[in-house]
């Protein structure tokens, strides 16, 4: 099972003037991210408004991404459906189209550790590609414990990566030690990324390259090459932006930035709101 490392660049979902997925603009964004050093391309994450797209739009995005990337880097597809059955259908489609990794979120309504484990087990049974567990307590309302994450890795062989999006560097550090190389740990919280990488995280899952270009990859390479001071200095130039992105919505901020620079990617779909004029000035 292939484990990802490096900068996993997340793609926003651009819309055209009619409010439909803009396939041309999405291809442009993907190509720019690869040019700026992406070690993998990820679609249908929170930044990609996965919960606001129809199943047909998700399938279109998956097919488009795989076709556009053309095996230059791995393609990660986010699976955020509410039930194991729905998740399995979308996961199988992504696999059939040539996706390399599935980033699967926990069901929002699970009540016990056993139920969460069974959610992932049920989805994994028909898959041959690796799974990245997505722990995002800000969205799901539940912070998956280190103990439970370790159980998932131990009990389901296809789970070989954890995207840890809590804002705790301490948790990232403890998770890395607890897993002891059994699964790669990827930081999904932008404003702690350099601390997480310095603590030993294998990679950084981020939509920020759409706004800062190759600087995200530069930060990663500086850390991995042992240039701690330079990595922190470069990261600090963008820390306020990273905090602003997290606090005001990844998709809303990135789309505002891309629109400002003339990309015309549309506004987020409801219930997400576009960035206010006051915040755009910030």
Buried (B, 14 or more C-beta within 10 A) or exposed (E): EEBBBBBBBBBBBBBBEEEEBBBEBBBBBBBBBBEBBBBBBBBBBBBBBBBBBEEEBBBBBBBBBBBBBEEEBBBBBBBBBEEBEBBBBBBBBBBEBBBBBBBBBBBEEBEEBEEBBBBBBBBBEEBEBBBBBBBBBEBBEBBBEBEBBBBBBEEBEBBBBBBBBBBBBEBBBEBBEBBEEEBBBBBBBBBBBBBBBBBEBBBBBBBBBBBBBBBBBBBBBBBEEEBEEBBBEBBEEBBEBBEBBBEBBBBBBBBBBBBEEEBBBBBBBEEBEBBEEEBEEE
